[in-house]
């Protein structure tokens, strides 16, 4: 089933596919070694999307080359970047750790790399993964790699999906 990535962020329609082999909603650090490519806060829909390139993570290769976390009923978003910005720096965050946990306000999604992190608190969280065509294989360097990354406008061949614990 091919779905535009933006549609997955904007729509709450269920997708009938298998569970991911490595499920970041149930396994701490399942997204380690992936690249966080972008964050899309769809305010009118109360949702937030986190787009990942899964190619650098060997443990996720069976689930495709692209991953998407969609948080719905978002009540809080916190971004921290304690690294100095550089024009030479890549636009992607290399994920060091990831965790989805139940907190008093709902569910917390935390994606971190050293001193950088993204915290999202939401009512519901879903993870989608699969293949975006024509993006090649992961390289050892991010230079020249940006043009071959999944994008919000890409169409995702969804292989697997899961909902946060308790759904």
C-alpha positions in Angstrom: 0.0 0.0 0.0 1.6 3.3 -1.1 0.6 6.4 0.9 1.9 10.0 0.7 3.8 10.7 3.9 1.9 13.9 4.5 -1.4 12.0 4.4 -0.2 9.8 7.2 0.4 12.9 9.3 -2.8 14.6 8.4 -5.2 11.6 8.4 -6.0 9.2 11.3 -7.2 6.4 9.1 -6.1 2.9 10.2 -3.8 0.9 7.9 -3.9 -2.8 8.0 -0.3 -4.1 7.8 2.0 -6.2 9.9 3.8 -5.0 13.0 7.4 -3.8 12.6 10.1 -6.3 13.3 11.8 -3.7 15.4 9.1 -1.6 17.0 10.3 1.8 18.4 7.0 2.2 20.3 7.8 -0.9 22.4 11.6 -1.2 22.3 13.9 1.5 23.8 16.5 2.8 21.4 15.0 1.0 18.4 15.6 4.2 16.4 19.3 4.4 17.4 21.6 5.0 14.4 18.7 6.4 12.2 18.6 10.0 11.0 15.8 12.3 12.1 15.2 14.2 8.9 12.4 16.6 10.0 9.6 17.6 12.2 6.2 18.6 10.9 3.7 20.2 13.3 0.3 20.1 11.7 -1.4 22.5 14.1 -4.9 22.4 12.6 -4.9 18.6 12.9 -3.3 18.5 16.4 -0.6 16.1 15.1 3.1 16.1 14.7 5.3 14.0 12.4 8.9 12.9 12.9 10.5 11.6 9.6 13.4 9.1 9.8 15.8 7.7 7.4 16.2 4.1 8.5 19.0 3.1 6.1 21.9 3.7 8.5 20.3 1.4 11.2 21.1 -2.3 10.5 18.4 -3.4 13.0 15.6 -1.7 10.9 16.5 -2.8 7.4 13.8 -5.5 7.3 11.2 -2.7 8.0 12.2 -0.5 5.0 14.3 2.6 4.4 11.9 5.2 5.8 10.1 5.6 9.2 7.5 8.0 10.5 6.3 8.6 14.0 3.0 10.5 14.2 1.9 11.9 17.5 -1.8 12.9 17.7 -3.4 15.1 20.3 -0.1 16.9 20.9 0.0 18.9 24.1 3.8 19.8 24.3 6.8 20.0 22.0 10.3 20.7 23.3 13.3 21.0 21.1 16.8 21.5 22.6 19.9 22.1 20.5 23.0 22.9 22.6 25.4 22.5 19.6 26.5 25.6 17.7 24.9 25.8 14.3 27.1 25.6 11.2 26.5 26.0 7.6 28.6 22.9 7.1 26.5 20.8 9.5 24.1 18.2 8.1 20.4 19.0 8.3 19.6 15.6 9.9 20.0 14.6 13.5 21.8 11.3 14.0 19.7 9.5 16.6 21.6 8.2 19.6 18.6 7.1 21.7 14.8 6.9 21.4 12.1 6.1 23.9 8.3 6.2 24.0 6.9 6.1 27.5 3.7 6.7 29.4 3.8 9.9 31.5 1.0 11.7 33.5 0.2 13.9 30.6 -0.1 11.1 28.0 2.7 9.6 26.0 6.2 11.0 25.7 8.3 10.6 22.6 12.0 11.4 23.2 14.6 11.3 20.4 18.1 12.3 21.5 21.6 12.7 20.2 24.2 13.8 22.9 23.0 17.3 23.9 20.3 17.6 21.3 16.8 16.2 21.9 13.2 16.4 20.8 10.4 15.7 23.4 6.8 15.4 22.3 3.9 14.7 24.6 0.7 13.5 23.0 -2.4 11.4 23.5 -1.6 8.8 20.8 1.4 7.8 18.9 1.8 5.7 15.7 4.8 4.4 13.9 4.8 3.6 10.1 7.7 2.2 8.1 8.3 1.0 4.6 10.0 2.0 1.4 10.4 5.3 -0.5 11.5 4.5 -4.0 14.6 5.8 -5.8 16.5 7.0 -2.8 19.4 4.6 -3.1 21.5 3.1 -0.3 22.9 4.8 2.8 26.3 6.3 2.3 29.1 6.8 4.8 28.9 10.6 4.5 26.0 13.0 4.5 27.6 15.2 1.8 25.6 14.7 -1.4 23.2 12.5 0.5 20.5 15.1 1.0 19.0 14.8 -2.5 18.5 11.0 -1.9 16.7 11.3 1.5 13.0 10.6 2.0 10.9 13.8 2.1 7.5 14.9 3.4 6.3 14.8 -0.3 7.5 11.2 -0.8 5.1 8.3 -1.2 5.7 5.5 1.3 5.1 1.9 0.5 3.9 1.0 4.0 5.1 -2.4 5.2 4.4 -2.2 8.9 2.7 0.0 11.5 2.1 0.0 15.2 0.2 2.1 17.7 1.6 3.2 21.1 1.2 0.8 24.0 -2.3 0.8 25.4 -4.0 1.6 22.0 
